Structures are given as C-alpha cells and as structure tokens.
C-alpha cells in the first residue's frame, strides 16, 4: 500500500469526471487534501453512431483541467477517472483515445474509464460488496462481490429502465388515456393531471412522439403519479407498486447471494417520497432478506473521486473490467 506522503511527485493529484445525460462535472484535487476545485455544465457530452464522442469530451474537458489545476494549486496530475453514461456499450472511442490524449495534453499517466453505474456504486457504497440501484429518468442496478461486476437493466426507455422515472410517467399517462377512452384501468385523476401538464389528451401523442427528449418528458409526469398515489388514487398506487417490484427485481439480480451485502438507492427518483419508498422497502425486504439497506454515501462524482484516490494510492479493490472499470497506466518515459 502506498500512502500520500510517499507518492511520486504529481502522482497524488487527480482529475475526477462525471459525464451523464444531464451534463458534465469535473473536480481536481489531491490525495492529501481531497477535492479542491470543481466545474460543471448542464450540457451533456454528445453520443453518436460511433458511441460516446471522445473528441467532444476532450474539447469540453481540457480547458477545465487547465483552469482547475491552477485554481486548486495542484502542480501535476497523476490520475484521472472518467465516469460516463453509456460507457459499457458505447465506450469504444473513449477506450481507444482518451487515455493517450490525457497523457499527451495533461501529463496524466493513469486513466480509468468507468460506467456511470460503477461510479454511482463507488459513491454510494465504496469498496464494499453489495448492490446499488441508480434511478432517475432511467434505471440501472449494479452489484459486486468484489470479484466481478453484475448489472441489470439500464436498457433505455424503449426496452427497459423498468421502474424508472420514464417508466412510471409512461404508465401514468397510459392510465390517463385509458380514462379518456373509457377503458378499464383508467384513472380520471391522472387524466386531470395529464391535461394540466400537457394540454388536451387527444393531442398528447402528437406532442410527445416527435420529441427527441421523450424519456425526460415521460419522466416529468412521474411526480404527478406519486402525488396521486399519495392522495390514494388506486391506479397510481398500483403503478408505484409495480415500479417497486421492478426495482427490487433489478437489485436482486445483481446483489451477491452470500455474506451480508449492503443495498443502496441513489438518484433523483428516490426523492419521490413514501408513495414509492414504502412499497419498495417491502419488496426489497422480501427479495433480499440477507442484505442490509444503507443510505447512499455520495453521488457518481464522489465515486469518481474515490476511485481516483484508490488508484493513486494503490488501494483499489473494486474489480477491473473492460466494459465497467477499465484502467491503463502509461509506461515511464
């Protein structure tokens, strides 16, 4: 084990990045003092047919790195950790180009690239076995026994993300349109809410389907579903109970079966209150009786900082995986 005081010059300085669907955040710090300076933007890094756009990420990141190292008073950076949404399936360009670019432009020798689910895990639980469900507009679960990673869902709003914000919002809007049609399973209260938020029900498909931000628009209705459930609307209650089952299914799929793993929830979905958290607690207790529920300690950027610190000090115990947590160190010279 290497402590901060015995690190080579510059090795203790780190860059930690969180690149997600809602924007980009970066922090520079050092092992001895922790995070020191931060930048953030609500403009996300582009993703195209070739996956995550490494050139766009660098274009955004490099000016920040230069400014942050000065602001933080860190003379050199030895380690960088970039957590990126979609990395496991769309990260080929990052793996191919980012480590070399950060070495050339910033002198950073050790670069780790991680799925945002991994940085969410590291932020929430740190280097302990368990499972983390990260949920906002979408939903993904990731777990580890510290030997390998397991992931569940995270397949996007058309194929999965079951129980996430877009899923709840879509189910609520379906119930609203059922009420509009006079079909069984409809909710007049959800129909009222849909009209308040989106306008006449008959115009909803035309205003929703062409939009490129459909998942976010669907998710914007999820708080209305939760509010109706809190009022006792039986259809909204059933939607959130179904969401809780889906979330628990994903957690159970990735949680280690042995030992005493911990389970944490992170992301904006879990601010919806007791209407969701009540049934979710019941479902988790039934599906994972051997696991202990704990509050998330931090967010994905905090997770990137934790991984960077562990890499710099040689204490990283989270499993390496090309799709989930990929780290390379450039040779000396």
C-alpha positions as CSV (number, residue, x, y, z in Angstrom):
1,X,0.0,0.0,0.0
2,X,1.3,3.5,-0.9
3,X,0.4,6.4,1.3
4,X,0.0,10.0,0.1
5,X,3.3,11.1,1.7
6,X,5.3,8.6,-0.3
7,X,3.7,9.2,-3.7
8,X,6.0,10.3,-6.6
9,X,5.8,14.0,-7.5
10,X,2.5,14.7,-9.2
11,X,1.0,11.2,-8.6
12,X,-1.2,12.5,-5.8
13,X,-3.0,15.0,-8.0
14,X,-6.2,13.7,-9.6
15,X,-8.9,14.6,-12.0
16,X,-12.4,13.1,-11.4
17,X,-15.2,13.4,-14.0
18,X,-18.9,12.6,-14.1
19,X,-20.3,12.6,-17.7
20,X,-24.0,11.9,-17.7
21,X,-27.2,12.6,-19.5
22,X,-27.8,15.7,-17.5
23,X,-24.4,17.3,-18.0
24,X,-20.7,17.2,-17.2
25,X,-18.9,17.7,-13.9
26,X,-15.2,17.6,-13.1
27,X,-13.1,18.1,-10.0
28,X,-9.4,18.4,-9.4
29,X,-7.8,17.5,-6.1
30,X,-5.0,15.6,-4.4
31,X,-4.9,12.6,-2.2
32,X,-3.8,14.5,0.9
33,X,-6.4,17.3,0.7
34,X,-9.3,15.7,-1.3
35,X,-11.4,17.6,-3.9
36,X,-10.2,21.2,-4.3
37,X,-11.9,22.8,-7.3
38,X,-14.9,21.9,-9.4
39,X,-16.6,22.8,-12.7
40,X,-20.0,21.8,-14.0
41,X,-22.2,22.2,-17.1
42,X,-25.7,21.2,-17.9
43,X,-24.7,20.4,-21.5
44,X,-24.1,16.7,-21.9
45,X,-21.3,15.1,-24.0
46,X,-22.5,14.1,-27.4
47,X,-23.2,10.5,-28.3
48,X,-23.4,9.5,-32.0
49,X,-23.3,6.4,-34.2
50,X,-19.7,5.8,-33.1
51,X,-20.6,5.9,-29.4
52,X,-19.6,8.5,-26.9
53,X,-17.8,11.3,-28.7
54,X,-14.3,11.3,-27.2
55,X,-13.4,14.5,-29.2
56,X,-16.3,16.4,-27.8
57,X,-15.5,15.3,-24.2
58,X,-11.9,16.4,-24.6
59,X,-12.9,19.7,-26.2
60,X,-15.1,20.4,-23.1
61,X,-12.7,18.9,-20.5
62,X,-9.2,20.2,-21.4
63,X,-9.9,23.9,-20.7
64,X,-11.4,23.0,-17.4
65,X,-8.4,20.8,-16.4
66,X,-6.0,23.7,-17.1
67,X,-8.1,26.1,-15.1
68,X,-8.8,23.7,-12.2
69,X,-5.2,22.7,-11.7
70,X,-4.3,26.4,-11.2
71,X,-7.3,27.1,-9.0
72,X,-6.6,24.0,-6.9
73,X,-2.9,24.7,-6.6
74,X,-2.1,21.2,-7.8
75,X,1.1,21.3,-9.9
76,X,0.6,18.0,-11.7
77,X,-2.0,15.3,-12.1
78,X,-1.1,11.6,-11.9
79,X,-4.5,10.0,-12.1
80,X,-7.8,10.6,-13.9
81,X,-11.1,8.8,-13.6
82,X,-13.9,9.4,-16.1
83,X,-17.3,8.0,-15.3
84,X,-19.5,8.1,-18.4
85,X,-23.1,7.2,-19.1
86,X,-23.3,4.5,-21.7
87,X,-19.6,3.5,-21.3
88,X,-20.2,-0.2,-21.1
89,X,-21.9,-0.3,-24.6
90,X,-20.8,2.9,-26.2
91,X,-17.3,3.5,-24.9
92,X,-15.0,2.1,-27.6
93,X,-13.9,5.5,-28.7
94,X,-13.1,6.5,-25.1
95,X,-11.1,3.4,-24.5
96,X,-9.2,3.9,-27.8
97,X,-8.4,7.6,-27.5
98,X,-8.9,9.2,-24.1
99,X,-6.0,7.7,-22.1
100,X,-3.4,8.7,-24.7
101,X,-5.0,12.2,-25.1
102,X,-4.9,12.9,-21.4
103,X,-1.3,11.7,-21.2
104,X,-0.3,14.0,-24.1
105,X,-2.3,17.1,-23.1
106,X,-2.2,16.9,-19.3
107,X,0.7,14.5,-18.4
108,X,-1.7,12.1,-16.7
109,X,-0.2,8.6,-16.6
110,X,-3.0,6.5,-15.1
111,X,-6.5,6.8,-16.5
112,X,-9.6,4.8,-15.5
113,X,-12.8,4.8,-17.6
114,X,-15.9,3.6,-15.9
115,X,-19.6,3.1,-16.5
116,X,-21.6,5.7,-14.6
117,X,-23.2,2.8,-12.8
118,X,-19.8,1.9,-11.4
119,X,-19.1,5.5,-10.2
120,X,-22.6,5.6,-8.7
121,X,-21.8,2.3,-6.9
122,X,-18.4,3.7,-5.6
123,X,-20.1,6.9,-4.5
124,X,-22.9,5.1,-2.7
125,X,-21.1,2.2,-1.1
126,X,-17.4,2.5,-1.7
127,X,-15.3,-0.7,-1.8
128,X,-17.9,-3.0,-0.1
129,X,-19.9,-5.9,-1.6
130,X,-23.5,-5.1,-2.3
131,X,-25.9,-3.6,-4.9
132,X,-26.7,-0.1,-5.9
133,X,-29.8,1.0,-7.9
134,X,-29.3,4.3,-9.7
135,X,-32.5,5.7,-10.9
136,X,-33.7,9.0,-12.4
137,X,-35.3,9.2,-15.8
138,X,-33.8,5.7,-16.4
139,X,-32.8,2.9,-14.1
140,X,-29.8,0.6,-13.7
141,X,-28.7,-1.7,-11.0
142,X,-25.1,-2.8,-10.4
143,X,-23.6,-5.1,-7.9
144,X,-20.3,-6.8,-7.0
145,X,-18.9,-9.3,-4.6
146,X,-15.5,-7.6,-5.2
147,X,-14.5,-10.3,-7.7
148,X,-16.7,-9.3,-10.6
149,X,-19.5,-6.9,-11.6
150,X,-23.1,-7.7,-12.3
151,X,-25.5,-5.3,-14.0
152,X,-29.2,-5.4,-14.6
153,X,-31.5,-3.2,-16.8
154,X,-30.2,0.2,-18.0
155,X,-31.6,-0.7,-21.5
156,X,-33.3,2.6,-22.1
157,X,-36.9,3.7,-22.1
158,X,-38.0,1.6,-25.1
159,X,-36.5,-1.7,-24.0
160,X,-36.2,-1.4,-20.2
161,X,-35.3,1.0,-17.4
162,X,-38.3,-0.6,-15.7
163,X,-39.4,1.2,-12.6
164,X,-37.5,4.4,-13.5
165,X,-39.0,7.9,-14.0
166,X,-39.8,7.5,-17.7
167,X,-41.4,4.1,-17.0
168,X,-43.6,5.5,-14.2
169,X,-44.5,8.5,-16.3
170,X,-45.5,6.4,-19.3
171,X,-47.6,4.1,-17.1
172,X,-49.3,7.1,-15.6
173,X,-50.1,8.6,-19.0
174,X,-51.4,5.3,-20.3
175,X,-53.8,5.2,-17.3
176,X,-54.8,8.8,-18.1
177,X,-55.6,7.9,-21.8
178,X,-57.5,4.8,-20.6
179,X,-59.7,7.1,-18.6
180,X,-60.1,9.4,-21.6
181,X,-61.2,6.4,-23.7
182,X,-63.5,4.9,-21.1
183,X,-61.4,1.7,-20.9
184,X,-60.8,-0.3,-17.7
185,X,-57.7,0.5,-15.7
186,X,-58.0,4.3,-16.3
187,X,-57.6,7.0,-13.7
188,X,-59.7,10.2,-14.0
189,X,-57.4,11.9,-11.6
190,X,-54.3,11.1,-13.7
191,X,-56.2,12.3,-16.7
192,X,-56.7,15.6,-15.0
193,X,-53.0,15.9,-14.2
194,X,-52.0,15.0,-17.8
195,X,-54.3,17.7,-19.2
196,X,-52.9,20.2,-16.7
197,X,-49.3,19.4,-17.7
198,X,-49.6,18.6,-21.4
199,X,-52.9,20.1,-22.7
200,X,-55.8,18.2,-24.3
201,X,-55.4,14.4,-24.0
202,X,-56.1,13.8,-27.7
203,X,-53.1,15.9,-28.6
204,X,-50.6,14.0,-26.4
205,X,-49.3,11.6,-29.0
206,X,-48.6,14.3,-31.5
207,X,-46.8,16.4,-28.9
208,X,-44.8,13.6,-27.4
209,X,-43.7,11.2,-30.2
210,X,-41.7,13.6,-32.4
211,X,-39.6,14.9,-29.5
212,X,-36.0,13.8,-29.1
213,X,-36.2,14.1,-25.3
214,X,-39.1,11.7,-24.9
215,X,-37.6,9.9,-21.8
216,X,-37.3,13.2,-20.0
217,X,-40.8,14.3,-21.0
218,X,-42.3,11.0,-19.8
219,X,-40.3,11.2,-16.5
220,X,-41.7,14.7,-15.9
221,X,-45.1,13.1,-15.3
222,X,-43.7,10.7,-12.6
223,X,-44.0,13.2,-9.7
224,X,-47.7,13.6,-10.7
225,X,-48.2,9.9,-10.4
226,X,-46.5,9.9,-7.0
227,X,-48.7,12.8,-5.8
228,X,-51.9,11.0,-7.0
229,X,-50.7,7.8,-5.2
230,X,-50.2,9.8,-2.0
231,X,-53.8,11.0,-2.4
232,X,-54.9,7.4,-2.5
233,X,-55.7,7.1,-6.2
234,X,-55.8,3.3,-6.6
235,X,-54.4,3.2,-10.2
236,X,-51.4,5.5,-9.3
237,X,-50.8,3.3,-6.2
238,X,-50.7,0.2,-8.4
239,X,-48.3,1.9,-10.8
240,X,-45.8,2.7,-8.0
241,X,-46.2,-0.8,-6.5
242,X,-45.3,-2.3,-9.9
243,X,-42.3,0.1,-10.2
244,X,-41.2,-1.1,-6.8
245,X,-41.3,-4.7,-7.9
246,X,-39.3,-3.9,-11.0
247,X,-36.7,-2.0,-8.9
248,X,-36.4,-4.9,-6.4
249,X,-36.1,-7.4,-9.3
250,X,-33.1,-5.5,-10.6
251,X,-31.5,-5.2,-7.2
252,X,-32.0,-8.9,-6.6
253,X,-30.4,-9.8,-9.9
254,X,-27.1,-8.1,-9.1
255,X,-26.8,-8.4,-5.3
256,X,-24.4,-11.0,-4.0
257,X,-26.2,-14.1,-2.7
258,X,-23.7,-14.8,0.1
259,X,-22.5,-12.9,3.1
260,X,-24.0,-9.7,4.3
261,X,-24.1,-7.3,1.3
262,X,-25.4,-3.8,1.5
263,X,-28.0,-2.2,-0.8
264,X,-28.2,1.5,-1.5
265,X,-30.5,3.6,-3.7
266,X,-29.2,6.7,-5.5
267,X,-30.6,9.2,-7.9
268,X,-33.5,11.6,-8.2
269,X,-36.2,9.0,-8.5
270,X,-35.9,8.2,-4.8
271,X,-36.9,11.8,-3.8
272,X,-40.5,11.0,-4.7
273,X,-41.3,10.1,-1.1
274,X,-43.2,7.4,0.7
275,X,-45.6,6.6,-2.1
276,X,-42.6,4.8,-3.8
277,X,-40.2,4.2,-1.0
278,X,-42.8,2.4,1.2
279,X,-43.6,-0.4,-1.3
280,X,-40.0,-0.5,-2.4
281,X,-38.9,-1.2,1.2
282,X,-41.3,-4.0,1.4
283,X,-40.3,-5.5,-1.9
284,X,-36.5,-5.3,-1.1
285,X,-37.1,-6.9,2.3
286,X,-38.9,-9.8,0.7
287,X,-36.4,-10.3,-2.2
288,X,-33.2,-9.6,-0.3
289,X,-33.7,-10.7,3.4
290,X,-29.9,-11.2,3.8
291,X,-29.0,-7.7,2.6
292,X,-28.8,-4.5,4.7
293,X,-30.3,-1.3,3.4
294,X,-28.0,1.7,3.9
295,X,-28.2,5.3,2.7
296,X,-26.0,6.2,-0.3
297,X,-22.9,8.0,1.0
298,X,-22.3,10.1,-2.2
299,X,-23.1,10.6,-5.8
300,X,-21.3,9.4,-9.0
301,X,-18.8,12.3,-8.9
302,X,-17.9,11.4,-5.4
303,X,-17.5,7.8,-6.7
304,X,-15.0,9.0,-9.4
305,X,-13.1,10.8,-6.6
306,X,-13.0,7.7,-4.5
307,X,-11.7,5.5,-7.4
308,X,-9.1,8.2,-8.3
309,X,-7.8,8.3,-4.8
310,X,-7.7,4.5,-4.6
311,X,-5.8,4.3,-7.9
312,X,-3.3,6.9,-6.8
313,X,-2.6,5.1,-3.6
314,X,-2.6,1.6,-5.0
315,X,-5.6,0.6,-2.8
316,X,-8.3,0.0,-5.5
317,X,-10.2,-3.2,-4.6
318,X,-13.2,-2.8,-7.0
319,X,-13.0,-5.3,-9.8
320,X,-11.4,-4.3,-13.1
321,X,-13.5,-5.0,-16.2
322,X,-13.0,-3.6,-19.7
323,X,-16.7,-2.8,-20.0
324,X,-17.3,-1.5,-16.5
325,X,-14.0,-0.2,-15.0
326,X,-11.1,0.0,-17.4
327,X,-7.7,1.4,-16.1
328,X,-4.4,1.9,-18.0
329,X,-1.1,3.3,-16.9
330,X,1.3,4.7,-19.5
331,X,4.9,3.4,-19.2
332,X,7.6,5.8,-17.9
333,X,9.4,7.8,-20.5
